[in-house]
Every structure is written in structure tokens, then in C-alpha cells.
């Protein structure tokens, strides 16, 4: 077996190991996802806002916040 085949097998094995580790690892706690509380419910009951970015080459950038 060439050294290139050995190196390729090491890389493939390490990649597979990292994928398996990520699959088996416990995910981090998220307050919004795990308790259904927080900012996620504000979209349906609150006011809607939109942000518009506009800029021209060589000019000053503008940020406009519109509240509906």
C-alpha cells in the first residue's frame, strides 16, 4: 500500500469519526426552541417592522427602519 492510500484512509476515517461524533453529541440548550417562550411568539402579536439598507458607490449608506 502506498503512503498516499494510507493518508487517504486516515483522512476518510477522521472525517467519518467527526461526523459520527457530531451525530451522537447532545445539542446545546436553546430557550426558544426547548420551552417555546421568548422572542419567537412576539412575531404574531407585535407590530411589524422592516429595515431597508440602501447605498451607492462612493456615497453614504442609509438605513431606514419602517414601522407598520
Order of alpha helices (4+ residues) and beta strands (2+ residues): alpha-alpha-alpha-beta-beta
